[in-house]
Amino acid sequence: MPPRLTQLRLALLQTLARLTREHGRPPSATELAHAAGITPATLSSHLKVLEALGYVTRPTPRAGLQLTPKARALTPLGYPIYGQIAAGPPILADQQPDQVIENLADFLGMHHGDFILRVNGESMTGIGVMHGDYVAVRPASTVLDGEVAVVLLPGENAATLKRVFQLGDEVILTSENPDMPRLVFPAEQVQVQGRMIARFGGAAPRTTGATVRRRR
């Protein structure tokens, strides 16, 4: 199998680009190995592949490691997308990036003026919004029926994240958790602050109530 730009090798290119910017010069192999947290011997084997692929050059044995134009077009983009992952029948994980995105805000479709809130509570776990997650919100004073929105509660200096439905002169705020009751308010008392456009999950173990069986 021909050599490929694996996730580790892409990470090495990104680290090399960062060290070059921070030091104002091409770093040495020793500096790169230390920054990447790998041994010089492991780095050496990957550098040979990166040189063969046309991503790294070393004009002289003592010169610093330099990114080629091919690598510089790739390394500023810090978030590789590695194809698909199976949620049904297993598929082989591909280590070759299909795409590399530069800005997560652009990837998520965020615009100027959008803002982020940290979720406190478990009322929206049914759609994967867990306690401690972050949600991206687009300011809006109205939303479509059924959209998830940030709503200022009547008579309180607090907002909540709920699905919003309008029925006649009432607004119904529903949770995505069967243990949480719906809230009903007169429509004129409800102030929509914005609609949810994205969610950022945390690293803690996550579950929406379904049982996951481990293979023995």
Secondary structure by P-SEA (a helix, b strand, c coil): ccccccaaaaaaaaaaaaaaaaacccccaaaaaaaacccaaaaaaaaaaaaaacccccccccccccccaaaaaccccccccccccccccbbbbbccccccccccccccccccccbbbbbcccccccccccccbbbbbcccccccccccccccccccccccbbbbbbcccbbbbbbccccbbbbbcccccccccccccccccccccccccbbbbbcc
